[in-house]
Amino acid sequence: MSVLTGSISNGFLGRAFAVISAAGAAAAAVEAHRAPRDRDLRTLGIDPQGFRQVRR
């Protein structure tokens, strides 16, 4: 792996891409009336247990 590739995947751009992907996946799950994956919620800084306790 080159230095540039490593800095992208481990740095700001990699983190930004992970957050944007998790946000899209969580939004799609909620729109489909499904629970988002715990991994996506944690990436977004949301406690999965707390999310499940939220009611409409």
PyMOL CGO cylinders between C-alpha atoms (Angstrom):
from pymol import cmd
from pymol.cgo import CYLINDER

trace = [
    CYLINDER, 0.00, 0.00, 0.00, 1.40, 3.38, -0.90, 0.3, 1, 1, 1, 1, 1, 1,
    CYLINDER, 1.40, 3.38, -0.90, 1.71, 6.23, 1.57, 0.3, 1, 1, 1, 1, 1, 1,
    CYLINDER, 1.71, 6.23, 1.57, -1.10, 8.15, -0.15, 0.3, 1, 1, 1, 1, 1, 1,
    CYLINDER, -1.10, 8.15, -0.15, -3.48, 5.19, -0.11, 0.3, 1, 1, 1, 1, 1, 1,
    CYLINDER, -3.48, 5.19, -0.11, -2.76, 4.54, 3.57, 0.3, 1, 1, 1, 1, 1, 1,
    CYLINDER, -2.76, 4.54, 3.57, -3.34, 8.15, 4.53, 0.3, 1, 1, 1, 1, 1, 1,
    CYLINDER, -3.34, 8.15, 4.53, -6.65, 8.22, 2.66, 0.3, 1, 1, 1, 1, 1, 1,
    CYLINDER, -6.65, 8.22, 2.66, -8.03, 5.03, 4.19, 0.3, 1, 1, 1, 1, 1, 1,
    CYLINDER, -8.03, 5.03, 4.19, -6.83, 5.82, 7.71, 0.3, 1, 1, 1, 1, 1, 1,
    CYLINDER, -6.83, 5.82, 7.71, -7.22, 9.57, 7.64, 0.3, 1, 1, 1, 1, 1, 1,
    CYLINDER, -7.22, 9.57, 7.64, -9.85, 12.20, 7.21, 0.3, 1, 1, 1, 1, 1, 1,
    CYLINDER, -9.85, 12.20, 7.21, -11.12, 11.07, 3.81, 0.3, 1, 1, 1, 1, 1, 1,
    CYLINDER, -11.12, 11.07, 3.81, -11.53, 7.46, 4.90, 0.3, 1, 1, 1, 1, 1, 1,
    CYLINDER, -11.53, 7.46, 4.90, -13.42, 8.52, 8.01, 0.3, 1, 1, 1, 1, 1, 1,
    CYLINDER, -13.42, 8.52, 8.01, -15.61, 10.93, 6.03, 0.3, 1, 1, 1, 1, 1, 1,
    CYLINDER, -15.61, 10.93, 6.03, -16.47, 8.20, 3.53, 0.3, 1, 1, 1, 1, 1, 1,
    CYLINDER, -16.47, 8.20, 3.53, -17.33, 5.79, 6.38, 0.3, 1, 1, 1, 1, 1, 1,
    CYLINDER, -17.33, 5.79, 6.38, -19.64, 8.34, 8.01, 0.3, 1, 1, 1, 1, 1, 1,
    CYLINDER, -19.64, 8.34, 8.01, -21.40, 9.20, 4.74, 0.3, 1, 1, 1, 1, 1, 1,
    CYLINDER, -21.40, 9.20, 4.74, -21.87, 5.50, 3.94, 0.3, 1, 1, 1, 1, 1, 1,
    CYLINDER, -21.87, 5.50, 3.94, -23.20, 4.73, 7.42, 0.3, 1, 1, 1, 1, 1, 1,
    CYLINDER, -23.20, 4.73, 7.42, -25.60, 7.68, 7.25, 0.3, 1, 1, 1, 1, 1, 1,
    CYLINDER, -25.60, 7.68, 7.25, -26.96, 6.48, 3.91, 0.3, 1, 1, 1, 1, 1, 1,
    CYLINDER, -26.96, 6.48, 3.91, -27.35, 2.91, 5.14, 0.3, 1, 1, 1, 1, 1, 1,
    CYLINDER, -27.35, 2.91, 5.14, -29.07, 4.00, 8.36, 0.3, 1, 1, 1, 1, 1, 1,
    CYLINDER, -29.07, 4.00, 8.36, -31.43, 6.35, 6.50, 0.3, 1, 1, 1, 1, 1, 1,
    CYLINDER, -31.43, 6.35, 6.50, -32.35, 3.63, 4.01, 0.3, 1, 1, 1, 1, 1, 1,
    CYLINDER, -32.35, 3.63, 4.01, -33.06, 1.18, 6.82, 0.3, 1, 1, 1, 1, 1, 1,
    CYLINDER, -33.06, 1.18, 6.82, -35.29, 3.64, 8.67, 0.3, 1, 1, 1, 1, 1, 1,
    CYLINDER, -35.29, 3.64, 8.67, -37.19, 4.52, 5.49, 0.3, 1, 1, 1, 1, 1, 1,
    CYLINDER, -37.19, 4.52, 5.49, -37.79, 0.79, 4.92, 0.3, 1, 1, 1, 1, 1, 1,
    CYLINDER, -37.79, 0.79, 4.92, -39.07, 0.44, 8.52, 0.3, 1, 1, 1, 1, 1, 1,
    CYLINDER, -39.07, 0.44, 8.52, -36.10, -1.70, 9.52, 0.3, 1, 1, 1, 1, 1, 1,
    CYLINDER, -36.10, -1.70, 9.52, -33.59, -1.21, 12.31, 0.3, 1, 1, 1, 1, 1, 1,
    CYLINDER, -33.59, -1.21, 12.31, -30.20, 0.10, 11.14, 0.3, 1, 1, 1, 1, 1, 1,
    CYLINDER, -30.20, 0.10, 11.14, -27.16, -2.08, 11.78, 0.3, 1, 1, 1, 1, 1, 1,
    CYLINDER, -27.16, -2.08, 11.78, -25.40, -1.49, 15.09, 0.3, 1, 1, 1, 1, 1, 1,
    CYLINDER, -25.40, -1.49, 15.09, -22.14, -0.86, 13.22, 0.3, 1, 1, 1, 1, 1, 1,
    CYLINDER, -22.14, -0.86, 13.22, -23.68, 1.98, 11.22, 0.3, 1, 1, 1, 1, 1, 1,
    CYLINDER, -23.68, 1.98, 11.22, -25.17, 3.56, 14.32, 0.3, 1, 1, 1, 1, 1, 1,
    CYLINDER, -25.17, 3.56, 14.32, -21.85, 3.36, 16.19, 0.3, 1, 1, 1, 1, 1, 1,
    CYLINDER, -21.85, 3.36, 16.19, -20.05, 4.92, 13.22, 0.3, 1, 1, 1, 1, 1, 1,
    CYLINDER, -20.05, 4.92, 13.22, -22.48, 7.84, 13.46, 0.3, 1, 1, 1, 1, 1, 1,
    CYLINDER, -22.48, 7.84, 13.46, -21.91, 8.15, 17.23, 0.3, 1, 1, 1, 1, 1, 1,
    CYLINDER, -21.91, 8.15, 17.23, -25.37, 6.83, 18.13, 0.3, 1, 1, 1, 1, 1, 1,
    CYLINDER, -25.37, 6.83, 18.13, -25.86, 4.30, 20.92, 0.3, 1, 1, 1, 1, 1, 1,
    CYLINDER, -25.86, 4.30, 20.92, -27.68, 1.31, 19.35, 0.3, 1, 1, 1, 1, 1, 1,
    CYLINDER, -27.68, 1.31, 19.35, -29.58, 0.54, 22.58, 0.3, 1, 1, 1, 1, 1, 1,
    CYLINDER, -29.58, 0.54, 22.58, -30.71, 4.14, 22.91, 0.3, 1, 1, 1, 1, 1, 1,
    CYLINDER, -30.71, 4.14, 22.91, -31.81, 4.21, 19.28, 0.3, 1, 1, 1, 1, 1, 1,
    CYLINDER, -31.81, 4.21, 19.28, -34.05, 1.19, 19.82, 0.3, 1, 1, 1, 1, 1, 1,
    CYLINDER, -34.05, 1.19, 19.82, -35.77, 2.92, 22.74, 0.3, 1, 1, 1, 1, 1, 1,
    CYLINDER, -35.77, 2.92, 22.74, -36.87, 5.86, 20.60, 0.3, 1, 1, 1, 1, 1, 1,
    CYLINDER, -36.87, 5.86, 20.60, -40.55, 5.70, 19.71, 0.3, 1, 1, 1, 1, 1, 1,
    CYLINDER, -40.55, 5.70, 19.71, -42.45, 7.61, 17.05, 0.3, 1, 1, 1, 1, 1, 1,
]
cmd.load_cgo(trace, "trace")
